[in-house]
Amino acid sequence: MEAIQPCLTAVVRKELLKHQDQDVKVLLATCFCEITRITAPEAPYSDDVLRTIFRLIVGTFGGLTDVNSHYFSRRVAILETVARYRACVVMLDLECNDLITDMFRTFLEIVRLFVMVYKGTIVCRLAERHLHTFHCVICVVPRLIVF
């Protein structure tokens, strides 16, 4: 962990975490996914920094509705990393209920769009790959969403 500490520190600089450019946000979220993969199961950041990182990552999921985006494949890779390393469990531990709710709403929007446009083929693949993430979200969201 000591060898990558300069990288870990560089990517959490405030000017990067608060950057407004969507491309920068996707690339930064990709970096965090790789850091998660490399450092798992250890969390290399404090809880507050992790919350900020999760906010950034969840924010990238909205772009999954644009399959023609040049960053679509990166967003899918981010989603796959979140599912593979069960980031939603960490989000629950950090009490990121608002982010889990946002993620759930975004997934519902994506599913609705893909069912209408692609007749469900991508939705089935997405659901198969991310059953654990959906399960975590479905278990907690009913308590969080007020209709």
C-alpha positions in Angstrom: 0.0 0.0 0.0 2.9 2.3 0.7 4.1 2.1 -2.9 0.8 3.5 -4.3 0.3 6.1 -1.5 1.3 9.1 -3.8 -1.4 8.0 -6.3 -4.0 7.5 -3.6 -3.3 11.0 -2.3 -3.3 12.6 -5.7 -6.7 11.4 -6.9 -8.5 12.7 -3.8 -7.5 16.3 -4.2 -10.4 18.6 -3.7 -10.1 20.2 -7.2 -10.5 16.7 -8.8 -13.3 15.5 -6.5 -15.3 18.7 -7.1 -14.5 18.9 -10.9 -17.5 19.9 -13.0 -16.5 18.2 -16.3 -18.4 14.9 -16.8 -15.4 13.3 -18.6 -13.1 14.0 -15.7 -15.7 12.5 -13.3 -15.9 9.3 -15.3 -12.2 9.0 -15.5 -11.8 9.7 -11.8 -14.4 7.1 -10.9 -12.5 4.6 -13.1 -9.4 5.4 -11.1 -11.3 4.8 -7.8 -12.6 1.5 -9.1 -9.0 0.4 -10.0 -7.8 1.5 -6.5 -10.7 -0.5 -5.0 -9.6 -3.5 -7.0 -6.0 -3.2 -6.0 -6.5 -2.4 -2.3 -9.5 -4.8 -1.6 -10.5 -5.7 1.0 -8.8 -2.7 2.7 -10.4 0.7 2.4 -7.5 3.2 1.6 -9.6 6.3 2.6 -11.5 7.7 5.5 -15.2 7.3 5.7 -15.8 10.9 4.6 -13.6 10.5 1.6 -15.3 7.2 0.7 -18.7 8.9 0.8 -17.4 11.6 -1.6 -16.0 8.8 -3.9 -19.3 6.9 -3.8 -21.2 10.1 -4.7 -18.9 10.5 -7.7 -19.3 6.9 -8.7 -23.1 6.9 -8.4 -23.2 10.1 -10.4 -21.6 8.4 -13.3 -24.4 5.8 -13.6 -26.8 8.3 -15.1 -24.7 8.2 -18.3 -25.5 4.6 -18.8 -28.7 5.7 -20.6 -26.5 7.0 -23.5 -25.1 3.9 -25.1 -23.5 6.0 -27.8 -21.4 7.9 -25.3 -17.6 7.5 -25.8 -17.5 6.7 -22.0 -20.4 4.1 -22.0 -18.0 1.2 -21.7 -16.1 2.9 -18.8 -19.4 3.5 -17.0 -20.3 -0.2 -17.5 -16.9 -1.2 -16.1 -17.5 1.1 -13.1 -20.9 -0.6 -12.5 -19.3 -4.0 -12.8 -16.6 -3.1 -10.3 -19.3 -1.8 -7.9 -21.1 -5.1 -8.2 -18.0 -7.3 -8.1 -16.6 -5.7 -4.9 -20.0 -5.3 -3.4 -19.6 -1.6 -2.9 -23.3 -1.3 -2.0 -22.5 -3.1 1.3 -19.8 -0.6 2.1 -22.3 2.2 1.2 -24.8 0.7 3.7 -22.1 0.5 6.4 -21.3 4.2 5.7 -25.0 5.0 5.9 -25.0 6.4 2.4 -28.8 5.9 2.2 -29.3 8.9 -0.1 -26.8 7.5 -2.6 -28.4 4.1 -2.5 -31.7 5.7 -3.2 -30.2 7.7 -6.1 -28.6 4.5 -7.5 -31.9 2.7 -7.3 -33.8 5.4 -9.1 -31.1 5.6 -11.7 -31.3 1.8 -12.3 -35.0 2.0 -12.6 -34.7 4.8 -15.2 -32.1 2.8 -17.1 -34.2 -0.4 -17.0 -37.3 1.6 -18.2 -35.3 3.1 -21.1 -33.7 -0.2 -22.1 -37.0 -2.1 -22.0 -38.6 0.4 -24.3 -35.6 0.8 -26.7 -33.9 -2.6 -26.7 -36.8 -4.8 -25.8 -35.1 -5.9 -22.6 -32.1 -7.8 -23.9 -29.6 -5.5 -22.2 -31.7 -5.3 -19.1 -31.5 -9.1 -18.7 -27.7 -9.1 -19.0 -27.5 -6.2 -16.6 -29.7 -7.8 -14.1 -27.9 -11.1 -14.3 -24.5 -9.5 -13.7 -25.6 -7.2 -10.9 -28.1 -9.3 -8.9 -26.2 -8.7 -5.7 -26.1 -4.9 -6.2 -29.8 -4.9 -7.0 -30.5 -7.1 -4.0 -28.7 -4.7 -1.6 -30.6 -1.8 -3.1 -33.9 -3.5 -3.1 -33.5 -4.5 0.6 -32.8 -1.0 1.8 -34.7 1.3 -0.6 -38.3 0.5 0.5 -37.3 2.0 3.9 -35.8 5.1 2.2 -38.3 6.0 -0.5 -41.4 7.9 0.4 -44.1 7.7 -2.3 
